[in-house]
Amino acid sequence: MPATANPRFALLLNKVPEVTAIFWVIKILSTTVGETGADYLAVHVGLGASTTAAIMVGFLVVALALQLRARSYVPWIYWLTVVLVSVVGTQITDLLTDKLEISLYLSTAAFACTLAAIFAIWYGVEQTLSIHTIVTTRRALFYWAAILFTFALGTAAGDLATEALGLGFQLGVLVFAALIALIAFAYYLGANPVLTFWLAYILTRPLGASLGDLLSQSRNYGGVGLGTIYTSLAFLTVIVALVAWVTFEGERASKADPAR
């Protein structure tokens, strides 16, 4: 019997986590680390955007290989990959904007079209965009390609809103949080779960980036002034704690139900 024919077996092999409140918290924290971590390495360490991107792409390839080889959801591998995708997605947008001087309007539109194309091909091949059935390598590749471009799109759209359109960090946090709350409300009213998930996933990127900038940037630029290193370390600590908790809960549930 194919793995996807048995819903319970497919659930066990699914390589991504269930969408819970903790999932969204870790996701937002990961996007913040992607913003502040990339800035710290590129600016404060002095690696520059190109070198930072090259190093992070190397780490991402290793993490993604581990993720693809895993036979089921492994929290630390999954969230390490998400954090690295966040950094790489940020660097892609920064390279286009700062090095190639491509307009944020153009990069936002280009990333949106690319993401739409990924979803169209994914659906055309697999007949589903559900994250609850990432049980094959091909579906996992589609999933991570979509994740990468949600980060790139979210970064470009966030920078467009907070910088080019002048929302600023504080208002940006409020606006993006309100949009996510509106999508959550639509979901509870019966809106398409796949559509609402991916819309919320995209918007958590500019929310996390705006939050990271708000906390790390100096007061002269409208921030709190914590700096990128302290903001990154604080959020990484919370991520590690939450991933450890999720891992512990998963192991305890497995012991309580050996059939899992």
Helices and strands as residue ranges (DSSP letters): G 3-5, H 7-13, H 21-39, I 40-44, H 48-69, H 75-94, I 95-99, H 104-126, G 131-133, H 137-159, I 160-164, H 168-188, H 193-216, G 219-221, H 228-256
